Amino acid sequence: MATVTRKRRSLFGEILRAELDDQGVSIRALARRLASDEEHLENTRRSLMRYIQGEVSPGPEMREAIAVALGIEPTIFADDAERSARRERIIAAFEPLADVLLDIAIEIRDKQERS
């Protein structure tokens, strides 16, 4: 059976990306607002990229710092952990269906190629 692999952005990452886009703020500009000094700028930028890509999730203090740096209410990120967990459970529940549908599509394609 085929396995479907998807890279999913976290809910936090989606909200952060949307807020950056809405405000016209680059990741580097946000990193400048957050970095304590020039030496930490690149690490901060990389961390922000990893948050947006869903590789890692920031802790509560960083979530609040990001919200303050963007001038938004910190509660916009408050329920992210619960929403992300619920979203992951829903996606996981449908994963077997995606595998079955992919298998069916492959069978149909193979039959068409043989005829």
N, C-alpha and C positions, 0 to 999 in steps of 0.2 A: 504494500500500500504506500502511496506517495505521501510525503510529509510536506505541509505548507509552512514555510517559514516567513514570518513578517517582522520587520523592525517597527516597533510602535513607539511613537513619541508619548511621553507621559502627559497626563493632564496638566501638570505644572508647566511642562515644556510648551504645550499648546497655548496655554494662557499667557505665558511669558512672551512667546514669539508674537502672538496677536497684539499684545500691549506694546511691544517694541515697534511693530509695524504701524500700529495706530498712531504712535507718538513720533514716528520717523526717527527713532533712536537706534543706532547701530549697537551691536554687541560690544564692540571696542569702546564706544562712548559710555555705555553702561558700566563696563569694566573700569574705566577711568573714574567714574563716580564712586565705585565701591572699593577700589584698591587703596590701601593705606599709603602706598608710595609707588614710584615708577618701577621699582624692583619687583613688586608683586602684580603688576599690570597684566603680564602675559599669563601667569597662572590663573588670575581671576577671569580673564577672557576664556581660557580653556575650560575652566569650571562652568562658566555660563553656557558654553557650547555643549558640554556634557549634560547639563540640566535640560537644555532645549531638546537634545537628541534622545533624552530618556535613559541615558546610560547610568546616571546617578540622580539622586534626589537631594536637594539641599535641606539642611536642618532648619528648625524653626527660626533661629537667629538670622540665618542667611536669607530666608524667605522674607522676613520683616525688613532686613536691610535693602533687599532688592525692591520691595514695595515702596519704601521711603525714598530710595534713589529715583524711582520712577514717579513719585508723587501720587501714588495710588493707595487706597485703603488696604492695609495688610491682610484684612479678612478675605480678600479675593483669593488668597492661596490657602486659607485656613482648612477647608474640608478636602483638600486635594488627596490626602492619603486614603480617606474613606472612599471617595469617588474613584480613585485609581484602582483600589482593591476591587470594588464592585465591577468596574469596567473590565478588569482582568478576568474576573470570574465569568462574566458574560461571554467574553471572547473565547475563553477556554471551553465553555460549554458548547460553542458552535464550531470549535476546531475540528472535531470528528466529522461534522457535516461537510466542512470545506474539503477534507481529505476524500470523502466519498464522492463529492461533486467533481473533484479533480480526476479521480479514477475513472468516473463515467466519461468525462470529456476526453481523456486519453483513449479509452476504449472506442469511442465514436470516431475520433481522429484516425486510429489504427484501422478500423473497419473501412473508412472512406479511402484510406490510402491503398488498401488491398483490393478495392473494387475498381 
